[in-house]
Amino acid sequence: MAFEKEYDMPEPLTDSLCIHLRSKAIYVSGSFRPIQPDEEGSDYCWCNKTQHLIGPDDQGVSRQECTLAGRECYRKTR
C-alpha cells in the first residue's frame, strides 16, 4: 500500500489579514495560501511589530484572530 497524506483543510478566510501578520508560508511560497500543504510549514504565526506570538494589544496572533478590524493594532492589507 502506498503512503498517503491527508490534510485538514483550514476554513477559508473571508476577511483580509493584518499587514503585520507573518508566517513561514509567506517566506516559502509567497502567500498564506500555498498550492501544496507541504509548503505551508505549520499554522505558526507571529506579529511583525512585536516579533512574538502576542500582538501589540496583548492578544494572541493567528490567521483567525488577525482579521478583526476591531483590534487596535489591525492594519488592512492593501
Secondary structure, DSSP 8 states (H G I E B T S, - for coil): --------------S--BTTEEEHHHHHHSSSS-SSHHHH--S-EEETTTTBSB-TTS-B--TTGGG-TTSTT--B--
